[in-house]
Structures are given as C-alpha cells and as structure tokens.
Amino acid sequence: MEKKLLVILMSGWAIGALNAGLASGTLTAIRTELNLSPEQAGLILSSWLVGMLIGAFVFGFLSDKIGRKKAIVLSLLTMGIFTPLTSFVRDWITLSILRLLAGTGNTGYMVTASVLLAEYSRKETRGRNITLLESSWAIGWLLAIILSRIILPISGWRAVFLSSTITWPVLLVVLLYVPESARFLLLKGKTEEARSLTQRFSIELPSTSQQEKASLKELFTGKYFARTLMLWIHWFMLAFSYWGIFTWLPDLLARRGLSIVKSLEYAIIITLAQVPGYFSAAYLVEKVGRKRTLATYMLVSGLSSFGLWMATSDQAVLLWGIVLSAFNLGAWGVTYAYTPELYPTKLRGTGSGWANSVGRIGGILGPYFVGFMLSQFKEPFTSFLAFAVAQLVSSLTVSVLGIETKGKTLEEVS
C-alpha cells in the first residue's frame, strides 16, 4: 500500500510540475506574440510563485483543518481549471492572474502530499519515499519542455497549455484511491477509521489525543524556533535560486544566440540531469542523513551557479547547467522529506505550509530579479552570481541550525 500511495502521489506531483513548466517552455514565444519587456516576462513567471506563496499557507492550513486528502483534491482541481484557461488569454495581465490562481494549487498539492506520505511511511523509508515523490517534479517539468518542443513549432504556445487537461484523470485517481491521513483522523477523534488505515499500511498508531490543539506561536517557541528559522532561510534561498534559474533557462539560452528549438533541446538535457540528482539524494538521506545531504547538495549547487556565471562557451553552460540541475533538484527532494519531519502532527501541515510560503517569497523575487538584471546587463547569466551566494547561505544555515532525523519516528523527532 505504501508503494501504491507513493506512485499515485508522484503522478500528481508530476502534473503540478507540468503545469508550472509550461510557461518556461513557451516564454520566448509568449514574449514575442505579446510584445513583452523582460520585466513583464519576469512578472508573468513570478505570478506563479505569488500563487504558490498563497497556496502554501492556505492549503497547509486547510490540510490541518479539513484533512490531507480534501486539500489535495482541491489543489488539483485548482490547477485543472486555471491552467487550461491560459490558452485563451489576449494580454499579459490576464495571463499573470491565471498563472497566479493555478500556482496556488501547485504548492497546495506539494505541501499536503508530502505531509500525507510522511505520515504513511515507515521511519526506515520515509526520507527516501518523499525524496522519490519530489523526483517526479523532474518528470513533469521535462514533459512540459518536451511538449513545448513538439507542439510549439506546429500549433503555437496556446495549444501547449491545453495539454494541462491531463490533470483531470489524475484527480479522479486521487479521489478513488488516496486515503485520508490516519494521524489526522486520530487527531479528529475518528479512532476506528484511523486504526483500519494503519493496519492496511503496516504503521504504528501514535498516541495522539483529539484534545490536542495547535497554536501558531509554537512554530516560534522552544525547540521549534531554531527549526523554523533554519527552514525559512533555506526555503527562501532554495526557491529564489531555483525559480530564477529554471523558469528563465530556455529563454536565457536563446539570448546566447541559440534558436528556440535548440534552446529547448539544451533545456531538456539539463532537466534530464535532475533524475540522477533525485535518486542519489533519495539514497543518501537514508545512508548519511538529511542534514549532511542537504547541506552538501546546496554547496555544490552554489559552486555550479558560480560556474555558470563564469562560463564563456555554450559547452561550459551545458556542463555547469547539468551539475546545477542534478544537485539543486536533489536538494529539493531532501527539503520536502526533511520539512514535515520537524513538526508534530497538529502543526505539520501548518509548519510545512509556512516554510513553503516563505520559500515562495524567494521564488517570486527570483524570476523578476532575472528580468531586471537582463534589462540592466547584456550578459544573460549575470544574475547567477546572486544565486550562487543564496545557495551557499542555505548550505551554511542547514549545517549550523539543522538537526538529524534519519532513523527516527515522527514522534521521536517532534
């Protein structure tokens, strides 16, 4: 049952990445048709992150109030409605609004699905499972770039966005086969239903009382203060660099003189490197631990961003882009495994949602920062020096403030 749940949740995660990545794969064509400035293009990309900021908080809160499954269903429904509607826009402002609304569903799914999987995974497999869950982001993003490469030259960018209707079959599968969290049910006093689910998944039922109440201020008191501080700094730096880099990547490659088709092919190669990055991280989190793996992957990401800033040839850009892609996305996998482990059941959705929301502030700034830098400097990769610094700050923060959770139950950690 644990593997079945993982596969289903991975499909939804990949769909979210597909919805997110469509704007990246079609940005050059959108920019040309709508006659956009670099700042306007950056605002379109950032609008998705504004939605993710809102969605992380709202859906994280909802998952602690109405349940993990209902929050997941609502998040997929949001993406399934607003991303296809993007195909019919006639101006960049409407496009930005629809991207914002769809973005709320994307991060809502990510926050809630990672919490649900953490609560159904055994301590021996929890870190690996959630890192593998996050690895499906690479599949969805890669599919978005491939669809852009195939459909865009033939039918234009609007047809590319219509491919997001694939969200609906995944929503149906989630409705039929994904259970509610046993820990959430226990917290709400539904003990028998919770016991039935724990037997199906072969996990122990924690001794959580339905009288337990969550208080937001607990995120900033006692042992949770350092954890919250660490997570917020790390999430901000990680999202700032990732979204600034990868949403602009095909367009930045085109600005170096590559054709749209060639830039998308480069982007596909770089995106493929995410797969070994995720799998290596999934292995290491259960061997050397979350803290050391995350700090190391962010360190290598920072060095790779510096390499891209220094690159003078297309081959060097491709090489450093592959290394950055592997380690930065591997760090994302560890982050989603690590974050929900640091809070108790009553705070898990809220704590994860707040950390994700702070990250989305960085994510909002990242794409706009690249657009601003492009308007000031001719060199496309000037902004990568700032991304290198951000990733190195993240690595240092995790090293100093992080704790190790490998091999411990959620109750032991929290």
Rosetta blueprint (number, residue, H / E / L):
1 M L
2 E H
3 K H
4 K H
5 L H
6 L H
7 V H
8 I H
9 L H
10 M H
11 S H
12 G H
13 W H
14 A H
15 I H
16 G H
17 A H
18 L H
19 N H
20 A H
21 G H
22 L H
23 A H
24 S H
25 G H
26 T H
27 L H
28 T H
29 A H
30 I H
31 R H
32 T H
33 E H
34 L L
35 N L
36 L L
37 S L
38 P H
39 E H
40 Q H
41 A H
42 G H
43 L H
44 I H
45 L H
46 S H
47 S H
48 W H
49 L H
50 V H
51 G H
52 M H
53 L H
54 I H
55 G H
56 A H
57 F H
58 V H
59 F H
60 G H
61 F H
62 L H
63 S H
64 D H
65 K H
66 I L
67 G L
68 R H
69 K H
70 K H
71 A H
72 I H
73 V H
74 L H
75 S H
76 L H
77 L H
78 T H
79 M H
80 G H
81 I H
82 F H
83 T H
84 P H
85 L H
86 T H
87 S H
88 F H
89 V L
90 R L
91 D L
92 W H
93 I H
94 T H
95 L H
96 S H
97 I H
98 L H
99 R H
100 L H
101 L H
102 A H
103 G H
104 T H
105 G H
106 N H
107 T H
108 G H
109 Y H
110 M H
111 V H
112 T H
113 A H
114 S H
115 V H
116 L H
117 L H
118 A H
119 E H
120 Y H
121 S L
122 R L
123 K L
124 E L
125 T L
126 R H
127 G H
128 R H
129 N H
130 I H
131 T H
132 L H
133 L H
134 E H
135 S H
136 S H
137 W H
138 A H
139 I H
140 G H
141 W H
142 L H
143 L H
144 A H
145 I H
146 I H
147 L H
148 S H
149 R H
150 I H
151 I H
152 L H
153 P H
154 I H
155 S H
156 G L
157 W H
158 R H
159 A H
160 V H
161 F H
162 L H
163 S H
164 S H
165 T H
166 I H
167 T H
168 W H
169 P H
170 V H
171 L H
172 L H
173 V H
174 V H
175 L H
176 L H
177 Y H
178 V L
179 P L
180 E L
181 S L
182 A H
183 R H
184 F H
185 L H
186 L H
187 L H
188 K L
189 G L
190 K L
191 T H
192 E H
193 E H
194 A H
195 R H
196 S H
197 L H
198 T H
199 Q H
200 R H
201 F H
202 S L
203 I L
204 E L
205 L L
206 P L
207 S L
208 T L
209 S L
210 Q L
211 Q L
212 E L
213 K L
214 A L
215 S L
216 L H
217 K H
218 E H
219 L H
220 F H
221 T L
222 G L
223 K H
224 Y H
225 F H
226 A H
227 R H
228 T H
229 L H
230 M H
231 L H
232 W H
233 I H
234 H H
235 W H
236 F H
237 M H
238 L H
239 A H
240 F H
241 S H
242 Y H
243 W H
244 G H
245 I H
246 F H
247 T L
248 W L
249 L H
250 P H
251 D H
252 L H
253 L H
254 A H
255 R H
256 R L
257 G L
258 L L
259 S L
260 I H
261 V H
262 K H
263 S H
264 L H
265 E H
266 Y H
267 A H
268 I H
269 I H
270 I H
271 T H
272 L H
273 A L
274 Q H
275 V H
276 P H
277 G H
278 Y H
279 F H
280 S H
281 A H
282 A H
283 Y H
284 L H
285 V L
286 E L
287 K L
288 V L
289 G L
290 R H
291 K H
292 R H
293 T H
294 L H
295 A H
296 T H
297 Y H
298 M H
299 L H
300 V H
301 S H
302 G H
303 L H
304 S H
305 S H
306 F H
307 G H
308 L H
309 W H
310 M H
311 A L
312 T L
313 S L
314 D H
315 Q H
316 A H
317 V H
318 L H
319 L H
320 W H
321 G H
322 I H
323 V H
324 L H
325 S H
326 A H
327 F H
328 N H
329 L H
330 G H
331 A H
332 W H
333 G H
334 V H
335 T H
336 Y H
337 A H
338 Y H
339 T H
340 P H
341 E H
342 L H
343 Y L
344 P L
345 T H
346 K H
347 L H
348 R H
349 G H
350 T H
351 G H
352 S H
353 G H
354 W H
355 A H
356 N H
357 S H
358 V H
359 G H
360 R H
361 I H
362 G H
363 G H
364 I H
365 L H
366 G H
367 P H
368 Y H
369 F H
370 V H
371 G H
372 F H
373 M H
374 L H
375 S H
376 Q H
377 F L
378 K L
379 E L
380 P L
381 F L
382 T L
383 S L
384 F H
385 L H
386 A H
387 F H
388 A H
389 V H
390 A H
391 Q H
392 L H
393 V H
394 S H
395 S H
396 L H
397 T H
398 V H
399 S H
400 V H
401 L H
402 G L
403 I L
404 E L
405 T L
406 K L
407 G L
408 K L
409 T L
410 L H
411 E H
412 E H
413 V H
414 S L
